[in-house]
Amino acid sequence: MKKILLIEDEANVVNLLKRGLEEEGYDISVAMDGVSGYEMAGNHTFDLMIIDIMLPGMNGIDICRKLRQQKVTTPILMLTALGSTENIVSGLDSGADDYLVKPFNFAELLARMRTLFRRNLDSDADFQQDKVLSLADLQLNLDTKAVTRAGGALQLTATEFRLLEYLLRNKGRVLSRMDILEYVWGVDFNMSTNVVDVYINYLRKKADKDFDPKLIHTVVGMGYVLKVA
């Protein structure tokens, strides 16, 4: 039975999710404030954490960031009432794996949870295959999570790392925004979001802007490709 930590302060949401997830066969632990939720997340092992952004004591973004700093790799699904690109990016940049905007359909929550569980299994399989991915002087180590360019270390967020991993695994192939959304975030986001472009820009600033040759290229009307120009 998979263990889920739900950190949510709205009693009606807690009751609905706890009952629904238990009926689906999940073991649910609940914290209704940020501080106790953070303590539970750090002291116990879970298969998934569902964390609301707006919490008393400590907000969900800070919880997520602190857990990632402590090398907690448990998948995190963020709940938010704020659906703007800026808020989505803030949540993902803190280390969350996915997000849902309230109000949401329970069936969609279940689908996203299954995607995160499946992604974890895929990642475990990947580690048994290629430990180091590279192109030109860019290297990404799946085991140590280290990324270097021209011998120097690059500091990437968890989302930037996964984006670069996907580009490296498909070097020379043009990837559409939908391809990237489905792999990096595991779901079909609303096509009006520009979260892919935002993260490509982040990655270019850290891994491409000050180096030659340029490796991240835009293919107008199609998407992005990682290759030596």
CORRALIN-V622373 format. One line per field, one symbol per residue. ss: DSSP state (H for helix, E for strand, C for the rest). psi: psi as a letter, one per 30 degrees, with the letter a starting at -180 (. if undefined). burial: # if it has 16 or more other C-alpha atoms within 10 Angstrom, else .. A space follows every 10 residues. Layout:
ss->???
psi->???
burial->???
This chain:
ss->CCEEEEECCC HHHHHHHHHH HHHCCCEEEE ECCHHHHHHH HHHCCCCEEE EECCCCCCCH HHHHHHHHHC CCCCEEEEEE CCCCHHHHHH HHHCCCCEEE ECCCCHHHHH HHHHHHHHHH HHHHHHHCCC CEEEECCEEE ECCCCCEEEC CEEECCCHHH HHHHHHHHHC CCCCECHHHH HHHHHCCCCC CCCCHHHHHH HHHHHHHCCC CCCCCEEEEC CCEEEECCC
psi->kkkkkjjkfj eeeeeeeeee eeffgljkkk kgleeeeeee efflklfkkj kkejkkekle eeeeeeeefg gjgkkkjkkk fjgleeeeee eeffglfllk kkllkeeeee eeeeeeeeee eeeeeeffcj ekklkbgkkk jfefgkklkh fkkkjkleee eeeeeeeefh kfkkkleeee eeeefgljlk ffkgeeeeee eeeeeefeeg lklkfjkkjk feblkjlk.
burial->...######. ...#..##.. #....###.# #####.##.# #....##### #####..### ########.. ..######## .......##. ########## ........#. .##.##..## .......... .####..### ##....###. ...#.##### ########.. #..##.##.# #..####... ....##..## ..##..##.. ...####... ..#####..
